[in-house]
Amino acid sequence: MTSHDTGSADTGSGPGTGPGPGAGAAPKPPAKDPWDLPDVSGLVVGVLGGTGDQGRGLAYRLARAGQKVIIGSRAAERAEAAAAGIGLGVEGLDNAECARRSDVVIVAVPWDGHARTLESLRTELAGKLVVDCVNPLGFDKKGAYAVKPAEGSAAEQAAALLPDSRVTAAFHHLSAVLLQDTSLDEIDTDVMVLGESRADTDVVQALAARIPGMRGVFAGRLRNAHQVESLVANLISVNRRYKAHAGLRVTDV
């Protein structure tokens, strides 16, 4: 008798002797629709680095879509001036007050100030959903190239510096020129969204989808953020060669 036969005899199970596998178990719930995203229209979005081109462009697009937006800067006066230039109800505050007042905080600061800014705001960002869109890049005579932080990526650096925040990564591949172009009604691109919690990445995807023409697409956990951040160096090369403002589309999803 084989060991498998012995197991059947010992348990008394066999054809016709009892219920089949899984009998009595509750049926599995249907798989969640990945495009069933939460309503984020009531969230306040803060943009740290909102006086720079990328941050200002994101602030404009989200405010134009009806989101309440606060721009943050090291100097409140600079934030106020940038907010006034956008209009659409955007407020300008210093970084700390922007972080305190916001439900979701987008980090759009220059890479060389990334760690310093986040370290200074650890308390204000505690409990917040943080969306890092910073691209660690270097430039030389050959063009742009990716820089790999010791933590692996800018997003992972943010997670290490903000242990009490929920860190995600998104909005890396957007053209600041297109974001700020008031003649454009839509931005034709997908946004790669990374994070550790589905609830958090769903919120970020939903925020991206508030901007006409844009989709948020889940692209993995934060350990995969480096290649997403690095791809910007390739897009810069594309833009220079073709005089374009290239973005990304993910096919078959």
ABEGO torsion letter per residue (X at the ends): XBAAAAAAAAAGBEBGABBBBGBGBBBBBBBBBAABBBBAAABBBBBBGAABAAAAAAAAAAAAAGBBBBBBBABAAAAAAAAAAAEGGBBBBBAAAAAAABABBBBABBAAAAAAAAAAAAAAABGBBBBBABBBBBBBAAEBBBBBBAAGBAAAAAAAABAABBBBBBGAABBAAAAABAABABBBBBBBBBEABAAAAAAAAAAAAABBGBBBBBAEBAAAAAAAAAAAAAAAAAAAAAGBBBBBBBBGX
